[in-house]
Amino acid sequence: MTRRGDTLLFDAPPTVAAWAAAGGKKESEGPLASAFDFVTQDAAFGEQGCENWEQAESLLQRKAVELCLRKADIPRSKVDIAFAGDLQAQCTASNYTMRELGIPFAGIYGACSTMAETLGLAAVFAAGGMAERVLALTSSHFCAAERQFRTPLEYGAKRTPTAQWTATAAGACLVRAHGSAGVPVLSVTFGRVQDFAVHDINNMGAAMMPAAASTLLRYFSATGTSPQDFDAIFTGDLGEVGTALLHEQMAKEGLPLDNHKDCGCLLYDTNSQNVQAGGSGAGCSAAVLCGKILPMLAAGQLRRVLFLATGALMSQTTFLQGESIPGIAHCVELGGAV
């Protein structure tokens, strides 16, 4: 493993050996409907015994893990450690998932950047010889997130045009050490917190964009690469507002992103689905990664991509205190399947 600036490059790349995506009703109506391994029309999971949205999110997350391990054909007892997180306070969705699965667990909070953070940590553990099989996963749930960060659904609050729809979705990846078949993780760049004094909780794209630009610039500087060296650069989940701002900023830096796609714009059809500026939530980029990006790499349709998940690091308390919204972005470089 070699370090250049903030970027860790793997001399013997670990691989993503298996993955799975789970989603809810709105996700099953979007452009990536067929990419999900599991979808439910009942986001409450009432028939499964769930009594609230928070329990439902944990069950959705568990579905993604179970499907991922089934694809890998290994029992949960063979997993050395899991990195997981979500948007609930204290990461309770992940905590309760791991309570059921009994896997050694390191809880992670990166807001909507969590999938890239957990995947990056899993790759470092596998590449460093600290684990042979590592799970990386995250989730979000529209109803749980709205109740926690904005207003309960029963309140019927008006959504602004800059707002994004928190995905009811989960994604799970099994990372294995070098030598295993799968999609190689070539490098990881852990981001630095950026704060450009955005206060609007209904404009996450603007709050997270500076972090996306910062991490990309640090990655390109450390590796001597440019956007044109990649088949695609996927951010997660700047939505339409943040995407436009990122293109503007990177063009000013002399690095136009002609091959850029945003997970928040891929998961839903913003023209026909009522999602305002697109998708968000930790499960948004996780579902797009596991439902679209990894399968395309595995099929040889993509050979080299950057997966850059972004997160807004506010809490219910800091928002009410009038604090600004810091952002962070973590970048994982993925190659064609081996």
N, C-alpha and C positions, 0 to 999 in steps of 0.2 A: 504494500500500500504506500503510495506516494502522496505527499501533501504539496500543493501549489496554492499559495494564498489561502482562501477559504475552501478550496476544492480538494477532496480526497479522490485520487485515481487508483483504481484497483488493478494491480499487475496480474492477478489471477481472479477475474471477475466472478462474483457469486451470481447465481441465476434465480429468476422468478420461475419456479417449477410448476406452480398451479395458481389459479385465481378464480374468483367467483364474485358476481354482483347480484344484489337483491334490491328490489324497489317496490314502490307503492303504485296506486292507481294512476296518478298524474304522470308518473314516469312511464307507465305502460302505455300511455297515450301519446308519447313523444316520439321523436325520430329514431331513438335508440331502443325502442320497445323490444325488438327481437334480440338485442344484445344481452339482456338480463338472463341470468340463470334461474331466477325466481322472482315473481311479482305477485303481489296480493291486491285484491280489490277492497280489502278491509284493513285500512291503515291502523285501526284500533286493535286488531287481532282479538276481537271479543270472543269468537268461537274457540280460540286457543287458550282462553282463561285469563287474558290480560285485563286489568281493571283500570288502566290509565295509559296515556300516550307514552310515558316514560318506560313502562314495562314493554310496550309494543316495540319501541326502538331497540331495546335490548334483545328481544326475540328476533327482530329483523337482522340484527348484527350476527346473532347466533346462526341464523339460516345461512348467511354468507360464509361463515367459518366452516360449518358442516359440509357445505357443497364444495368448498375449496379443498378440504381434507379428503373428501370422497374422490375428487378428481386426481389428487396426488396418491390415492390409494394407501394412505397411512392412518393409523388411529391417533386420536388426540394425545395418547400417552407417549407417542414418539416425538412430539413437539418439545423442543428444549426451552423455548421462551416465546412469549407473545408481547409485541408492542401494540398498544391499542389506546384509542381515545375517542372522544365525542364532544358534543357541545353542551351537554348537561353539566350543571354545577357538580364539581368533584368527579367529573367523568363517570357518573353513576351507571350509564348504559353499559359501558365497558366493564366496570367493576362487577356488575351483576351477571354479565355474560361470562366473565372469567370465574365467577363463583360457581356457575353451572359446569363449566368445562374443566376446571381444576388444573389449568396449565400455568406454569410459572409466568408471572405477569409484571410488566413494567408499564404503568399508566402514563400516557402522554397527553399534554394539552397544547395544541398549536392552532386552535380554532379551525378554520377551513383549510389550513395548511397541513393538517394532521396526517393525511395519507402520504404525502411526500416525506414528512418527518419520520413516520413509523417505518416506511419502506427504506429510507436512508439508514436509519439505525439498525434495521434488520440486516441490511447489506454489510454494514460495518462489522457487526457481530459475526456474521457468517465468514466474511473475508479474513477477519482477525483470528479465526479458529476458536472463537468463544462459544460457538453453537453450530450444529449441523443442520438443524431444521428450525426456522424462525417464522412465526406468523407476524404479518403487518396488516392492521385493519383499522377501520373507522366507520362511523355512521352519523347520520343526522335524521331528524324527523320534523316535518313542517310544524305540526301541532305543538310538540314539546318545545321547539325553539321559539315559536311565536309567544307562547305563554311565558317563557323565561325572559326573553330579551325585548319584546315589544308589548303587545296587548293580547289577552286571551281571545280566542276566536269568537266567543259569544259577544264580545264588545262590538264587533262589526266595524272596526276602524278602517278608514280609507287608506289605501296603499298609494304611495307616490310613484310617479313614472320612473324614478331612479332606484326604487326598491327592487329586490330580487327575491325569488321564491326559494325558500329552504327546501332542498330535496329530501324526500322520504326515501332514503337509500342507504346501502351499506356496501362496502367492498372489502375483500380479504385476499391477501397474497401469501403464498408459502415461499420463502426464500431459502435456498440451499447453498452449500459451499461450492467452490469451483469444481468443475468436473461433472456436474449434474446437467441433464438436459433442461432447456428452458430458455427464457429471455435474459441475456446477461445485463447486469447492472454495471455500467462502465465507470461511473463516477457519482459522487454526491457532493453537493454544495449546501452547507447549512447557512441559512440567511442571518442577517442582522436586522434588528428592529429599526423601523423607519417611522417617523411621525411628522407629517406635514400639516398638522393642526386641523384635520377634518373632524368636525363634531357631529355630523349628520348621521344618525344610526340607520337611516333609510338610504344611504349612499355608500355602501360597502366598497363598490368598485373604485371610487375616488380615494377611499382610505387605504386600500390595499395596493393600488397601482405603484406608488413609489417603492414599495418593497420588492415588487416584481422586477422593476427596472434596475434597482440596486443589485439584486442577486444575479440577474442576467449579465450586467456589466462586469461584476466581479468574476463571474464564470468565464466570460469571453476573454477578459484580461489575463486570468490565470492560465488558461489553456491555449491561448493564441488562436482561438477559433472565431468564427463569425456566424450569424444566423444562416447564411447560405450553405454552411457545412452540414446542415441537418435536413432531413426530409420534412420534419414538422417540429414546431415548438408549441407545446400545449401548456397554457396557463389554466389554473383552476381557482377560481370562479370570479373573474373580474366582471363578467356580464358585459352588456353592450356599452355601458358608460365607461367602465374601467378599461375595456379593450380599446376604445377610441383614444383614451388618454395615454395608454401605453404605446400605441402606434405613434402618436404625436411626440412623446418623449424620446422614444428610441430613434425616430427619424432625426430629431435634433442632435442626438449623439452620433449620427452618421451610421447607424445600424438599423436600417428599416426592416421590419418584421413581415416580409411578404409571405412567409410560410407559417404564420401564427394562427392558431385556433384556440378558442377559450371553451373550457368544459361547461361553463355556465351558459354558453350560447349553443352548445351541441346537444345538451340533454333535453332541451325543450324547443318547441317551435314558437318563437316569440310573437309570430304573426297570428297564430291560431289558438295558442294557449294563453290563458290569463296569468302571465308570470312577470309582467312589467319588463324590467331590463334583463331578465334571464334567470338562470338558476344560481343557487349558492348553497352553503352548508357543507360540512365535512364530507358528507356522503355523495355530494355532486361530483367532485373530481375523482373520488374513489370509484364510483360507478362507471364513469367514463373511462378511467384507466383499465378497470377489469372487464368492462363490456366492449370497449372499442380499441384502445391503444395496444394493450398486450396481445389481443387476438390478431391484430394487423401485423405486429412484429413477429408473432409466431408463424404467421402465414407467409412471411416474406414480402408483404405489401409495403412495409416500412423497414428501413435498415438502421436508422440512427435518429433518435428523437430526444428532446428535452421535455421532461414532465415537471412543471413548476407550479406547485400548489401554494396558494396565498391565503393568509389568515388575518382577520381583524381582532386584535387582542384586547378588547374591552370586556367589561363585566357589567352585570345589572347595576352594581353599586357605582362604579366609576362613571357610567353614563349619566346616572341621576345626579352625580356630583359635578357634572359639567366638564368632565375631563375630555381631552381629545382622544382620537382612536388610533393607536399605533398599529402598524402592520408588519407582517413578516412573510417571507417567501423562501421555501426550500426547493432545491433543484436536484432531480435525479436524471442522469443520462442513461438511456436504455439503447441496447443494440439489437440487431437481428437475431433470431433464434439460433441456438446451437444444438 
